[in-house]
Amino acid sequence: MDHPEAPAQAPEQSAAELTIGDLAHRTGVSTAVLRMWETRHGFPVPERLPSGHRRYTDADVELVRQVARRRDAGIRLEVAIAEAAATRAPASPSIFAELRRRHPTLATHRLRKSTLVALSWAIEDECCAVADRPVLFGAFQRAEFYRPSAPRWTELSRVARSAIVFADHWPATADEAHGPVRATLAEDAPMRREWAVVCDAPDSVACLTAWEIPGQSEVPDRQRVFEALWTVDPVAVRDAARVSAAVAESAGVLAARPLLYELAEAPAPRTTTPSGVTALFNRVVAYVDRLGS
């Protein structure tokens, strides 16, 4: 595999310095209650150190205060949390950076784009085959990279509760009536450098995210190298879906706002079965073999 010689830096990760005790002191909400909110409602969302300890930002302080005020005014807790989640910008508008920050134990690998395509197709096929009304997101960097996948995503959108794809721009002739919603990324959007597939459903979850290593302008498209990670952990996939929905809303996608409310909830407990992982792995192997031949 041809790798760039110069070291590259991953998407920037913001600092979070407050402990859960600090957050409790500054908001008046006890640590026990904060942990209960996180377990039951997925809020507040801490950054996790490699040790597993939680860390929070000043923005988290304001959101917890907002929820506490709304709860004290008689609003149901889950509604107050959904409102706060809908107004919260992602700590970084990058799926890759968010997963690295919140789940530092996830392994990363340097892969060619051809391998990413195989992984993406495997996740898409498995999601289409077994997921019940999934929420789907796909990041393709540029519109021309999406074009070969358009028929696949049109079919995926038929079985999905919601399907949104991201790229730098979309042709004026693009027809959204028979396919996923198209979100246009701003010129300075970190996700313009990213490739991603996110499938979040009650019965099947998977996420692949990768960012392109800089300095590959002369490299053939399929040989470009990305730093990638993937997971079938429901909590990590839900985090990826939340970031995707927030980026879509900031890009003006109206359908993203109700998704933010829905995804504010913690994912339902579930167990990833060996047969499910094996089925996904088998699809990956088949596609890698096909594209590599």
LINWOVEN-V907482 format. One record per pair of residues at least 12 apart in sequence whose ideal C-beta (glycine too) atoms are under 6 Angstrom apart, sorted by the first residue. I is the first residue (numbers start at 1). J is the second residue. D is the distance in Angstrom with one decimal. If there is no record, write none. Layout:
# LINWOVEN-V907482
i=I j=J d=D
i=I j=J d=D
This chain:
# LINWOVEN-V907482
i=3 j=225 d=5.8
i=4 j=213 d=5.4
i=4 j=215 d=5.2
i=8 j=213 d=4.9
i=8 j=214 d=5.5
i=11 j=94 d=4.6
i=11 j=96 d=5.8
i=11 j=97 d=3.9
i=11 j=190 d=5.2
i=11 j=211 d=5.8
i=13 j=97 d=5.5
i=13 j=101 d=4.9
i=14 j=91 d=5.2
i=16 j=47 d=4.3
i=16 j=55 d=4.0
i=16 j=56 d=5.6
i=16 j=57 d=4.7
i=18 j=56 d=4.2
i=20 j=34 d=5.9
i=20 j=54 d=5.0
i=23 j=56 d=4.8
i=26 j=61 d=5.0
i=27 j=61 d=6.0
i=27 j=64 d=4.4
i=27 j=65 d=5.3
i=29 j=64 d=5.8
i=29 j=68 d=5.7
i=41 j=81 d=4.9
i=41 j=266 d=5.9
i=42 j=265 d=5.9
i=42 j=266 d=3.6
i=43 j=81 d=4.6
i=44 j=60 d=4.9
i=44 j=64 d=5.8
i=47 j=101 d=5.2
i=48 j=102 d=5.7
i=50 j=104 d=5.0
i=63 j=84 d=4.6
i=63 j=88 d=5.8
i=66 j=84 d=5.2
i=67 j=80 d=4.6
i=67 j=81 d=5.6
i=67 j=84 d=5.1
i=81 j=264 d=5.8
i=82 j=261 d=4.3
i=82 j=264 d=4.6
i=85 j=260 d=5.9
i=85 j=264 d=3.5
i=86 j=260 d=4.4
i=86 j=261 d=5.7
i=90 j=243 d=4.7
i=90 j=246 d=4.6
i=93 j=190 d=5.7
i=93 j=247 d=5.1
i=94 j=190 d=4.1
i=95 j=196 d=5.0
i=95 j=209 d=4.5
i=95 j=240 d=5.0
i=95 j=243 d=5.2
i=96 j=194 d=5.7
i=96 j=209 d=4.6
i=96 j=211 d=4.7
i=98 j=243 d=4.7
i=99 j=236 d=5.9
i=102 j=239 d=5.4
i=103 j=236 d=4.9
i=106 j=229 d=4.9
i=106 j=231 d=5.8
i=108 j=227 d=5.4
i=108 j=229 d=4.9
i=109 j=228 d=5.5
i=110 j=225 d=5.6
i=110 j=227 d=5.6
i=111 j=226 d=5.8
i=111 j=228 d=5.0
i=112 j=223 d=5.7
i=112 j=225 d=6.0
i=113 j=222 d=5.4
i=113 j=224 d=4.8
i=114 j=222 d=4.5
i=114 j=291 d=5.2
i=116 j=195 d=5.4
i=116 j=210 d=5.7
i=116 j=226 d=5.9
i=118 j=287 d=3.6
i=118 j=288 d=4.4
i=118 j=291 d=5.2
i=119 j=208 d=5.2
i=119 j=284 d=5.9
i=120 j=197 d=4.7
i=121 j=287 d=5.0
i=122 j=283 d=3.7
i=122 j=284 d=4.3
i=122 j=287 d=5.4
i=123 j=197 d=5.0
i=123 j=206 d=4.7
i=123 j=208 d=5.8
i=124 j=152 d=6.0
i=124 j=156 d=6.0
i=125 j=283 d=5.6
i=126 j=280 d=4.9
i=126 j=283 d=5.8
i=127 j=199 d=3.9
i=128 j=156 d=5.5
i=128 j=159 d=5.8
i=130 j=204 d=5.1
i=131 j=199 d=6.0
i=131 j=201 d=3.8
i=131 j=204 d=3.9
i=132 j=201 d=5.6
i=132 j=202 d=5.9
i=132 j=203 d=5.1
i=133 j=161 d=4.2
i=134 j=160 d=5.3
i=134 j=199 d=5.1
i=134 j=201 d=3.6
i=135 j=161 d=5.7
i=135 j=162 d=5.0
i=135 j=200 d=4.6
i=135 j=241 d=5.9
i=136 j=156 d=5.8
i=136 j=160 d=4.8
i=136 j=163 d=4.3
i=136 j=199 d=5.7
i=137 j=164 d=5.4
i=137 j=198 d=4.2
i=137 j=244 d=3.8
i=138 j=165 d=4.4
i=138 j=197 d=5.4
i=139 j=166 d=4.4
i=139 j=191 d=5.4
i=139 j=194 d=5.1
i=139 j=195 d=6.0
i=139 j=196 d=3.9
i=140 j=167 d=5.0
i=142 j=167 d=5.7
i=142 j=168 d=5.1
i=143 j=167 d=4.5
i=143 j=169 d=5.6
i=143 j=170 d=5.6
i=146 j=167 d=5.4
i=153 j=179 d=6.0
i=153 j=180 d=5.1
i=154 j=178 d=5.9
i=154 j=179 d=4.2
i=157 j=179 d=5.4
i=157 j=180 d=4.6
i=162 j=259 d=5.9
i=163 j=180 d=3.7
i=164 j=180 d=5.9
i=164 j=181 d=4.7
i=164 j=183 d=5.6
i=164 j=248 d=5.0
i=165 j=180 d=4.8
i=165 j=182 d=5.8
i=166 j=183 d=4.9
i=166 j=185 d=5.5
i=166 j=191 d=5.8
i=168 j=185 d=5.7
i=168 j=192 d=5.6
i=169 j=184 d=5.8
i=170 j=182 d=4.7
i=181 j=253 d=5.7
i=181 j=255 d=5.6
i=183 j=248 d=4.7
i=183 j=251 d=4.2
i=183 j=253 d=4.9
i=184 j=251 d=5.7
i=193 j=211 d=5.2
i=193 j=212 d=4.9
i=194 j=211 d=5.0
i=195 j=210 d=4.7
i=196 j=209 d=4.4
i=198 j=240 d=4.8
i=198 j=241 d=5.4
i=198 j=244 d=5.6
i=200 j=237 d=5.3
i=200 j=241 d=4.3
i=205 j=232 d=5.9
i=205 j=234 d=5.0
i=205 j=237 d=4.1
i=206 j=232 d=5.2
i=207 j=231 d=5.5
i=207 j=237 d=4.6
i=207 j=240 d=4.5
i=208 j=230 d=4.4
i=210 j=226 d=3.8
i=210 j=228 d=3.5
i=211 j=227 d=5.8
i=212 j=226 d=5.3
i=213 j=225 d=5.0
i=232 j=272 d=5.2
i=234 j=267 d=4.1
i=234 j=270 d=5.8
i=238 j=267 d=4.5
i=241 j=263 d=5.3
i=242 j=263 d=4.9
i=245 j=259 d=4.3
i=245 j=260 d=5.1
i=245 j=263 d=5.7
